[in-house]
Amino acid sequence: MMASSITYCKKPDPQVRRIKLPYLNLVLLLLILLSPMSVVRAEGIQIKSVSLAATEQGYTISMDSEITLNETLEQTLEKGIVLYFVTKFGLLDTRWYKLNEEVARSKFVVGLRYYALTRQYHLNHPVFSQSYSSLKEALQALGRIRDLPLTAKTELKPDADYVASLRIWLDLTRMPKPFQVETLGSSQWNLSSDKLEWHTKLPTPGEPVQIKGH
């Protein structure tokens, strides 16, 4: 007697297929997001850290920020146009009868320029002038500010509560008039950090006040 056999194939459970499909879609989405084609170039100004220190002459501000230019601004530099970056720090008195009066400030303007003849980028500001062989080096130096003096409009009290504010931006009003007209309504020319604000007391000598940016 000859025995015969039939191979049995189990029909997939529709419920199992419905469960696996969302996970498969999630894996495919992650692969797309992590692929080189999905990498987006970051641009703008991000404040990384700020330090307020006390000295014998008064108070100073130091900060680190990351500055990245878009293609439009890089092309503007290559045409020999100077880009001016402004750093403004302010200290406000929070007492109710002062109505958030600004009691101290520090404003710092730096010009960034490219010289095609020497193929160098140049930073020019009141403290010093320096040339760099690459835009990356120049922007790194532009983002590092050390011991910027704070000008007080009135007597500062170490035990008082203050609100500090900080912002860095590209000053379009210092550019040539034709470029100012071109910048109207164009997001390619808007380069600014978020306005960073925090409550603080004044530092004591040897113990600076430090915060991390956003």
NORRA-V696016 format. One record per residue. N is the residue number from 0. RES is the residue in one letter. SS is DSSP state (@ for helix, = for strand, . for the rest). PHI is phi as a letter, one per 20 degrees, with the letter a starting at -180 (NA if undefined). OMEGA is omega in whole degrees, 0 to 359 (none if undefined). Layout:
n->N res->RES ss->SS phi->PHI omega->OMEGA
n->N res->RES ss->SS phi->PHI omega->OMEGA
This chain:
n->0 res->M ss->. phi->NA omega->183
n->1 res->M ss->. phi->e omega->180
n->2 res->A ss->. phi->e omega->178
n->3 res->S ss->. phi->d omega->180
n->4 res->S ss->. phi->c omega->179
n->5 res->I ss->. phi->c omega->179
n->6 res->T ss->. phi->f omega->184
n->7 res->Y ss->. phi->d omega->177
n->8 res->C ss->. phi->d omega->181
n->9 res->K ss->. phi->f omega->179
n->10 res->K ss->. phi->f omega->181
n->11 res->P ss->. phi->g omega->179
n->12 res->D ss->. phi->f omega->179
n->13 res->P ss->@ phi->g omega->180
n->14 res->Q ss->@ phi->f omega->179
n->15 res->V ss->@ phi->f omega->179
n->16 res->R ss->@ phi->f omega->180
n->17 res->R ss->@ phi->f omega->181
n->18 res->I ss->@ phi->f omega->184
n->19 res->K ss->@ phi->f omega->185
n->20 res->L ss->@ phi->g omega->179
n->21 res->P ss->@ phi->f omega->179
n->22 res->Y ss->@ phi->f omega->178
n->23 res->L ss->@ phi->f omega->178
n->24 res->N ss->@ phi->f omega->179
n->25 res->L ss->@ phi->f omega->179
n->26 res->V ss->@ phi->f omega->179
n->27 res->L ss->@ phi->f omega->179
n->28 res->L ss->@ phi->f omega->179
n->29 res->L ss->@ phi->f omega->179
n->30 res->L ss->@ phi->f omega->179
n->31 res->I ss->@ phi->f omega->182
n->32 res->L ss->@ phi->f omega->182
n->33 res->L ss->@ phi->e omega->181
n->34 res->S ss->. phi->f omega->180
n->35 res->P ss->@ phi->g omega->182
n->36 res->M ss->@ phi->f omega->185
n->37 res->S ss->@ phi->e omega->182
n->38 res->V ss->. phi->f omega->180
n->39 res->V ss->. phi->d omega->181
n->40 res->R ss->. phi->f omega->179
n->41 res->A ss->. phi->f omega->177
n->42 res->E ss->. phi->b omega->181
n->43 res->G ss->= phi->p omega->181
n->44 res->I ss->= phi->c omega->178
n->45 res->Q ss->= phi->c omega->177
n->46 res->I ss->= phi->e omega->184
n->47 res->K ss->= phi->e omega->182
n->48 res->S ss->= phi->b omega->180
n->49 res->V ss->= phi->c omega->179
n->50 res->S ss->= phi->c omega->177
n->51 res->L ss->= phi->d omega->186
n->52 res->A ss->= phi->c omega->178
n->53 res->A ss->= phi->e omega->177
n->54 res->T ss->. phi->c omega->178
n->55 res->E ss->. phi->f omega->180
n->56 res->Q ss->. phi->e omega->182
n->57 res->G ss->. phi->q omega->182
n->58 res->Y ss->= phi->c omega->180
n->59 res->T ss->= phi->c omega->179
n->60 res->I ss->= phi->d omega->171
n->61 res->S ss->= phi->c omega->182
n->62 res->M ss->= phi->b omega->174
n->63 res->D ss->= phi->c omega->179
n->64 res->S ss->= phi->c omega->179
n->65 res->E ss->= phi->d omega->184
n->66 res->I ss->= phi->d omega->179
n->67 res->T ss->= phi->c omega->180
n->68 res->L ss->. phi->e omega->173
n->69 res->N ss->. phi->e omega->185
n->70 res->E ss->@ phi->f omega->180
n->71 res->T ss->@ phi->f omega->181
n->72 res->L ss->@ phi->f omega->176
n->73 res->E ss->@ phi->f omega->178
n->74 res->Q ss->@ phi->f omega->177
n->75 res->T ss->@ phi->f omega->177
n->76 res->L ss->@ phi->f omega->182
n->77 res->E ss->@ phi->f omega->176
n->78 res->K ss->. phi->e omega->179
n->79 res->G ss->. phi->n omega->179
n->80 res->I ss->. phi->e omega->179
n->81 res->V ss->. phi->e omega->174
n->82 res->L ss->= phi->d omega->182
n->83 res->Y ss->= phi->d omega->179
n->84 res->F ss->= phi->d omega->182
n->85 res->V ss->= phi->d omega->173
n->86 res->T ss->= phi->d omega->181
n->87 res->K ss->= phi->c omega->176
n->88 res->F ss->= phi->d omega->179
n->89 res->G ss->= phi->c omega->178
n->90 res->L ss->= phi->c omega->184
n->91 res->L ss->= phi->d omega->175
n->92 res->D ss->= phi->e omega->186
n->93 res->T ss->. phi->e omega->180
n->94 res->R ss->. phi->f omega->191
n->95 res->W ss->@ phi->g omega->182
n->96 res->Y ss->@ phi->e omega->177
n->97 res->K ss->@ phi->e omega->178
n->98 res->L ss->. phi->l omega->178
n->99 res->N ss->. phi->l omega->179
n->100 res->E ss->= phi->f omega->177
n->101 res->E ss->= phi->f omega->184
n->102 res->V ss->= phi->d omega->178
n->103 res->A ss->= phi->b omega->179
n->104 res->R ss->= phi->b omega->174
n->105 res->S ss->= phi->b omega->182
n->106 res->K ss->= phi->c omega->190
n->107 res->F ss->= phi->c omega->182
n->108 res->V ss->= phi->d omega->180
n->109 res->V ss->= phi->c omega->177
n->110 res->G ss->= phi->d omega->178
n->111 res->L ss->= phi->d omega->184
n->112 res->R ss->= phi->c omega->178
n->113 res->Y ss->= phi->d omega->177
n->114 res->Y ss->= phi->d omega->183
n->115 res->A ss->. phi->f omega->183
n->116 res->L ss->. phi->f omega->181
n->117 res->T ss->. phi->d omega->182
n->118 res->R ss->. phi->l omega->180
n->119 res->Q ss->= phi->c omega->175
n->120 res->Y ss->= phi->d omega->187
n->121 res->H ss->= phi->c omega->174
n->122 res->L ss->= phi->d omega->181
n->123 res->N ss->= phi->c omega->178
n->124 res->H ss->. phi->b omega->188
n->125 res->P ss->. phi->g omega->185
n->126 res->V ss->. phi->f omega->179
n->127 res->F ss->. phi->a omega->175
n->128 res->S ss->= phi->c omega->184
n->129 res->Q ss->= phi->b omega->178
n->130 res->S ss->= phi->d omega->182
n->131 res->Y ss->= phi->c omega->184
n->132 res->S ss->. phi->e omega->180
n->133 res->S ss->. phi->b omega->178
n->134 res->L ss->@ phi->f omega->180
n->135 res->K ss->@ phi->g omega->179
n->136 res->E ss->@ phi->f omega->181
n->137 res->A ss->@ phi->f omega->180
n->138 res->L ss->@ phi->f omega->176
n->139 res->Q ss->@ phi->f omega->178
n->140 res->A ss->@ phi->f omega->178
n->141 res->L ss->@ phi->f omega->181
n->142 res->G ss->. phi->e omega->179
n->143 res->R ss->= phi->d omega->178
n->144 res->I ss->= phi->d omega->184
n->145 res->R ss->= phi->c omega->171
n->146 res->D ss->= phi->l omega->176
n->147 res->L ss->= phi->f omega->185
n->148 res->P ss->= phi->f omega->177
n->149 res->L ss->. phi->d omega->181
n->150 res->T ss->= phi->e omega->182
n->151 res->A ss->= phi->e omega->177
n->152 res->K ss->. phi->e omega->179
n->153 res->T ss->. phi->b omega->182
n->154 res->E ss->. phi->f omega->179
n->155 res->L ss->. phi->e omega->183
n->156 res->K ss->. phi->d omega->183
n->157 res->P ss->. phi->g omega->184
n->158 res->D ss->. phi->e omega->182
n->159 res->A ss->. phi->e omega->176
n->160 res->D ss->. phi->e omega->180
n->161 res->Y ss->= phi->c omega->170
n->162 res->V ss->= phi->d omega->179
n->163 res->A ss->= phi->e omega->178
n->164 res->S ss->= phi->c omega->182
n->165 res->L ss->= phi->b omega->178
n->166 res->R ss->= phi->b omega->177
n->167 res->I ss->= phi->c omega->182
n->168 res->W ss->= phi->b omega->174
n->169 res->L ss->= phi->e omega->184
n->170 res->D ss->. phi->e omega->182
n->171 res->L ss->@ phi->f omega->182
n->172 res->T ss->@ phi->f omega->180
n->173 res->R ss->@ phi->e omega->180
n->174 res->M ss->. phi->e omega->177
n->175 res->P ss->. phi->g omega->184
n->176 res->K ss->@ phi->g omega->179
n->177 res->P ss->@ phi->g omega->179
n->178 res->F ss->@ phi->f omega->178
n->179 res->Q ss->@ phi->f omega->178
n->180 res->V ss->@ phi->f omega->181
n->181 res->E ss->@ phi->f omega->184
n->182 res->T ss->@ phi->f omega->183
n->183 res->L ss->. phi->f omega->176
n->184 res->G ss->. phi->m omega->181
n->185 res->S ss->. phi->d omega->180
n->186 res->S ss->@ phi->f omega->181
n->187 res->Q ss->@ phi->f omega->183
n->188 res->W ss->@ phi->d omega->181
n->189 res->N ss->. phi->e omega->181
n->190 res->L ss->. phi->c omega->184
n->191 res->S ss->= phi->b omega->172
n->192 res->S ss->. phi->e omega->168
n->193 res->D ss->. phi->f omega->176
n->194 res->K ss->. phi->f omega->183
n->195 res->L ss->= phi->e omega->180
n->196 res->E ss->= phi->c omega->178
n->197 res->W ss->= phi->b omega->176
n->198 res->H ss->= phi->e omega->183
n->199 res->T ss->= phi->b omega->167
n->200 res->K ss->. phi->d omega->180
n->201 res->L ss->. phi->f omega->181
n->202 res->P ss->. phi->f omega->173
n->203 res->T ss->= phi->d omega->180
n->204 res->P ss->. phi->g omega->180
n->205 res->G ss->. phi->n omega->181
n->206 res->E ss->= phi->c omega->181
n->207 res->P ss->. phi->f omega->174
n->208 res->V ss->= phi->e omega->182
n->209 res->Q ss->= phi->c omega->175
n->210 res->I ss->= phi->c omega->175
n->211 res->K ss->= phi->d omega->179
n->212 res->G ss->. phi->f omega->180
n->213 res->H ss->. phi->d omega->none
